[in-house]
Amino acid sequence: MLTVGVDIGGTSVRAGVVDADGAVLDITRALTPGDEGPLEDAITSAVSELATRHDISAVGLAVAGFVATDRRTVRFAPHLAWRQAPVAQRLSERIGMPVVLEHDANAAALAEHRFGAARGAKLAVLVALGTGIGGALLIDGQVYRGAYGVAPELGHLRLVPDGRPCPCGKNGCWERYCSGTALSTTAVELLAKNPGASTVLVREALKDSRAVTGRRVAAAARDGDPLALRAMSDLAKWLGDGLALVADVYDPEMVVIGGGVSESAPLFLDEARERYAAVVTGAGHRPLARIRTAQLGDDAGLVGVATLARELGDRAARNGRR
């Protein structure tokens, strides 16, 4: 049975056909529209395109936002247009297949536990670094959702009082300092203070500051650009500080770092581990969580939610035979 997982982030919609072993067989992508109608049009179009090439039985949506416990409704998404929206019902009617929703970090964590870096972990936290930060907590392989389906919203822990404004409405959230968006913001701030520190990024910023994206900063850091390396070091510091806070609350045996930014992990993860080990409460007198990068990379969210969709499709097929 093949299913489609759709990873809906703040900047892109990625839809992939996934088999029972977690392998992504085909993929399509589009920019994330800013309004509800166009967003659902984009999802429907992506699934329809894949359905012309594969026999698909169900669809899962990995959403960067609060998903109700019944996994049918999006309550709130800081980077998306949905507000208390019955997304699963609307899209199921349009697509003609069962549709299930899941928080994108929960979906990625489930995929990593079943197929990737978190296999065998009894208590694992996933931190997905993308446009923002997604967080997930797995206890004995089961997602912990909280009383109303929104836990753990790690990206919006306030690390910096009166810090950078966040789309969630608060200031100083972790994701404003440790994400792809944060990497861009930090680089632009450093460029304003040190215009002579980076020939490549300065030249691009003078043309258009929006060209200094997180991906561009990471690429410049890989090329040895000094200012980009400073921005990456700043991200490492904030990642370590945030992980120490997470460890103080959950005391996990494993932390998996996923999301698009994790592709640049060689540039920041060792420094983040050292920072975490130095600032966690009881440093030097307690076991530390193992910190690994996600094995499934940027596909983890869509693989996880496609797996949930397969379970939904199986149930629907069994009910249809009764």
Backbone hydrogen bonds, N-H to C=O, Kabsch-Sander energy under -0.5 kcal/mol:
donor,donor_aa,acceptor,acceptor_aa,energy
2,L,55,D,-0.6
3,T,18,V,-1.9
4,V,58,A,-2.1
5,G,16,G,-2.5
6,V,60,G,-2.6
7,D,5,G,-0.5
7,D,14,R,-3.3
8,I,6,V,-0.7
8,I,62,A,-3.1
9,G,7,D,-0.8
9,G,12,S,-2.5
13,V,30,A,-3.3
14,R,7,D,-2.3
14,R,12,S,-0.5
15,A,28,T,-2.8
16,G,5,G,-2.7
17,V,26,D,-2.3
18,V,3,T,-2.9
19,D,23,A,-2.0
22,G,19,D,-1.9
25,L,17,V,-3.0
25,L,23,A,-0.7
26,D,17,V,-0.8
28,T,15,A,-2.5
30,A,13,V,-2.0
32,T,11,T,-1.7
39,L,35,D,-2.0
40,E,36,E,-2.6
41,D,37,G,-2.2
42,A,38,P,-2.3
43,I,39,L,-2.0
44,T,40,E,-2.4
45,S,41,D,-2.6
46,A,42,A,-2.2
47,V,43,I,-2.5
48,S,44,T,-2.5
49,E,45,S,-2.3
50,L,46,A,-2.0
51,A,47,V,-2.4
52,T,48,S,-1.0
52,T,49,E,-0.7
53,R,50,L,-1.4
54,H,50,L,-1.3
56,I,54,H,-1.0
57,S,2,L,-2.3
59,V,98,P,-2.4
60,G,4,V,-2.7
61,L,100,V,-2.6
62,A,6,V,-3.4
62,A,60,G,-0.5
63,V,61,L,-0.7
63,V,102,E,-2.9
64,A,8,I,-1.3
65,G,63,V,-1.9
66,F,76,F,-3.8
67,V,149,G,-0.7
68,A,73,T,-2.7
71,R,68,A,-2.2
74,V,85,A,-2.4
75,R,66,F,-2.5
75,R,73,T,-0.7
76,F,66,F,-1.0
77,A,82,W,-0.7
79,H,64,A,-0.6
80,L,77,A,-1.3
84,Q,75,R,-1.5
85,A,74,V,-2.3
87,V,85,A,-2.2
88,A,72,R,-2.0
90,R,86,P,-2.1
91,L,87,V,-2.7
92,S,88,A,-2.3
93,E,89,Q,-2.1
94,R,90,R,-1.4
95,I,91,L,-3.2
96,G,92,S,-2.5
97,M,92,S,-0.6
100,V,59,V,-1.9
101,L,71,R,-1.9
102,E,61,L,-2.0
104,D,63,V,-2.6
107,A,103,H,-2.5
108,A,104,D,-2.2
109,A,105,A,-2.5
110,L,106,N,-2.4
111,A,107,A,-2.0
112,E,108,A,-2.5
113,H,109,A,-2.2
114,R,110,L,-2.1
115,F,111,A,-3.2
116,G,111,A,-0.6
116,G,112,E,-1.2
118,A,112,E,-1.0
119,R,116,G,-1.4
121,A,118,A,-2.0
124,A,138,L,-2.0
125,V,254,M,-2.3
126,L,136,A,-2.3
127,V,256,V,-2.8
128,A,126,L,-0.5
128,A,134,G,-3.0
129,L,127,V,-0.7
129,L,258,G,-2.6
130,G,128,A,-0.8
130,G,132,G,-2.9
134,G,128,A,-2.3
136,A,126,L,-1.9
138,L,124,A,-2.9
139,I,142,Q,-2.7
140,D,122,K,-3.8
140,D,138,L,-0.5
142,Q,139,I,-1.8
144,Y,137,L,-2.7
145,R,143,V,-0.6
151,A,145,R,-2.6
154,L,152,P,-1.8
155,G,133,I,-0.5
156,H,153,E,-1.2
157,L,154,L,-2.0
159,L,157,L,-0.8
159,L,172,G,-2.3
160,V,172,G,-1.9
163,G,160,V,-1.8
166,C,170,K,-2.5
169,G,166,C,-2.2
172,G,164,R,-3.0
173,C,164,R,-0.5
174,W,157,L,-2.3
175,E,155,G,-2.3
176,R,173,C,-1.5
177,Y,174,W,-2.0
178,C,174,W,-1.2
180,G,130,G,-3.2
181,T,130,G,-0.7
181,T,131,T,-0.6
183,L,179,S,-2.3
184,S,180,G,-1.7
185,T,181,T,-2.5
186,T,182,A,-3.0
187,A,183,L,-2.0
188,V,184,S,-2.4
189,E,185,T,-2.4
190,L,186,T,-2.5
191,L,187,A,-2.4
192,A,188,V,-2.0
193,K,189,E,-1.4
194,N,190,L,-2.5
197,A,194,N,-2.2
202,V,198,S,-2.1
203,R,199,T,-2.0
204,E,200,V,-1.9
205,A,201,L,-2.8
206,L,202,V,-2.4
207,K,203,R,-1.0
208,D,204,E,-2.3
211,A,208,D,-2.1
212,V,209,S,-1.5
213,T,211,A,-1.9
217,V,213,T,-2.5
218,A,214,G,-2.5
219,A,215,R,-2.3
220,A,216,R,-2.4
221,A,217,V,-2.4
222,R,218,A,-2.2
223,D,219,A,-1.2
224,G,221,A,-1.7
225,D,220,A,-2.7
227,L,197,A,-0.5
229,L,225,D,-2.1
230,R,226,P,-1.7
231,A,227,L,-2.1
232,M,228,A,-2.1
233,S,229,L,-2.2
234,D,230,R,-2.0
235,L,231,A,-1.9
236,A,232,M,-2.1
237,K,233,S,-2.0
238,W,234,D,-2.1
239,L,235,L,-2.4
240,G,236,A,-2.5
241,D,237,K,-2.4
242,G,238,W,-2.5
243,L,239,L,-2.6
244,A,240,G,-2.0
245,L,241,D,-1.7
246,V,242,G,-2.4
247,A,243,L,-2.7
248,D,244,A,-2.0
249,V,245,L,-1.4
250,Y,246,V,-3.0
251,D,246,V,-0.5
251,D,247,A,-1.4
253,E,123,L,-1.9
254,M,123,L,-1.2
255,V,290,R,-3.2
256,V,125,V,-2.8
257,I,255,V,-0.5
257,I,292,R,-3.3
258,G,127,V,-2.4
258,G,256,V,-0.7
261,V,129,L,-2.4
262,S,259,G,-1.2
263,E,260,G,-1.4
264,S,261,V,-2.1
265,A,262,S,-1.9
267,L,264,S,-2.4
268,F,265,A,-1.7
269,L,265,A,-3.1
272,A,268,F,-2.2
273,R,269,L,-2.6
274,E,270,D,-2.1
275,R,271,E,-2.2
276,Y,272,A,-2.8
277,A,273,R,-2.6
278,A,274,E,-1.5
279,V,275,R,-1.9
280,V,276,Y,-1.9
283,A,280,V,-1.4
285,H,282,G,-2.7
290,R,253,E,-2.4
292,R,255,V,-2.7
292,R,290,R,-0.6
294,A,257,I,-2.6
299,D,296,L,-1.7
300,A,297,G,-1.4
303,V,299,D,-2.5
304,G,300,A,-2.6
305,V,301,G,-2.2
306,A,302,L,-1.8
307,T,303,V,-1.8
308,L,304,G,-1.8
309,A,305,V,-2.1
310,R,306,A,-1.9
311,E,307,T,-1.8
312,L,308,L,-2.1
313,G,309,A,-3.0
314,D,310,R,-2.6
315,R,311,E,-2.0
316,A,312,L,-2.4
317,A,313,G,-2.4
318,R,314,D,-2.4
319,N,315,R,-2.7
320,G,316,A,-1.9
321,R,317,A,-1.1
322,R,318,R,-0.7
322,R,319,N,-0.7
